[in-house]
Amino acid sequence: MKTVQMTFNEDLVDEVDRMVKELGTTRSAFTRRALKTAIDELKEKEMEQKHRDGYSKNQVKPGEFSDWENEQVWGD
């Protein structure tokens, strides 16, 4: 692991300290988890945008999926 120095305002540090005490973890572990979560969310949004862009550029043609329509029927 690499040590990184960061600057936070006091209110944020106080809130983090309250949370780590409640969770029984450390500032570092809490921050790693928060950063990982933020990165995962940004990557997901990026992928969703790529999918939207792709479907906008290559719109479904009429009848393109009609062969599969019967496969979607679950019955009674």
C-alpha positions as CSV (number, residue, x, y, z in Angstrom):
1,M,0.0,0.0,0.0
2,K,1.0,3.5,-0.6
3,T,0.7,6.4,1.9
4,V,-1.1,9.4,0.5
5,Q,-1.5,12.8,2.3
6,M,-4.8,14.5,1.9
7,T,-6.4,17.6,3.2
8,F,-10.0,17.7,4.5
9,N,-12.1,20.3,6.2
10,E,-12.6,19.8,10.0
11,D,-16.3,19.1,9.7
12,L,-15.6,16.2,7.3
13,V,-12.9,14.8,9.5
14,D,-15.2,15.0,12.5
15,E,-18.0,13.1,10.6
16,V,-15.5,10.5,9.4
17,D,-14.2,10.0,13.0
18,R,-17.8,9.5,14.2
19,M,-18.5,7.0,11.5
20,V,-15.3,5.0,12.0
21,K,-15.9,4.8,15.7
22,E,-19.4,3.6,15.1
23,L,-18.3,1.0,12.5
24,G,-15.2,-0.1,14.5
25,T,-12.8,0.7,11.6
26,T,-10.1,3.1,10.8
27,R,-10.0,6.4,8.9
28,S,-7.8,4.7,6.2
29,A,-10.1,1.7,5.8
30,F,-13.2,3.9,5.7
31,T,-11.6,6.3,3.1
32,R,-10.5,3.4,0.9
33,R,-14.0,1.9,1.0
34,A,-15.6,5.3,0.2
35,L,-13.2,6.0,-2.7
36,K,-13.6,2.5,-4.1
37,T,-17.4,3.0,-3.9
38,A,-17.2,6.4,-5.7
39,I,-14.9,5.0,-8.4
40,D,-17.3,2.0,-9.0
41,E,-20.3,4.3,-9.3
42,L,-18.5,6.6,-11.8
43,K,-17.4,3.6,-13.9
44,E,-21.0,2.3,-13.8
45,K,-22.3,5.7,-15.0
46,E,-19.7,5.7,-17.7
47,M,-20.7,2.3,-19.0
48,E,-24.4,3.3,-18.9
49,Q,-23.6,6.4,-21.0
50,K,-21.6,4.2,-23.5
51,H,-24.6,1.9,-23.8
52,R,-27.0,4.9,-24.3
53,D,-24.7,6.3,-26.9
54,G,-24.4,3.0,-28.7
55,Y,-28.1,2.4,-28.8
56,S,-28.6,6.0,-30.1
57,K,-26.1,5.4,-32.9
58,N,-27.4,1.9,-33.7
59,Q,-31.1,2.0,-33.1
60,V,-33.1,-1.3,-33.2
61,K,-34.6,-1.9,-36.6
62,P,-38.2,-3.0,-36.9
63,G,-38.4,-6.8,-36.6
64,E,-34.8,-7.2,-35.5
65,F,-35.8,-9.2,-32.4
66,S,-39.1,-10.6,-33.6
67,D,-37.6,-14.1,-33.7
68,W,-37.1,-14.0,-30.0
69,E,-40.5,-12.6,-29.0
70,N,-41.9,-16.1,-28.4
71,E,-39.0,-16.9,-26.1
72,Q,-40.1,-14.1,-23.8
73,V,-43.5,-15.6,-23.1
74,W,-43.6,-17.4,-19.7
75,G,-47.1,-18.7,-20.1
76,D,-49.6,-19.1,-17.3
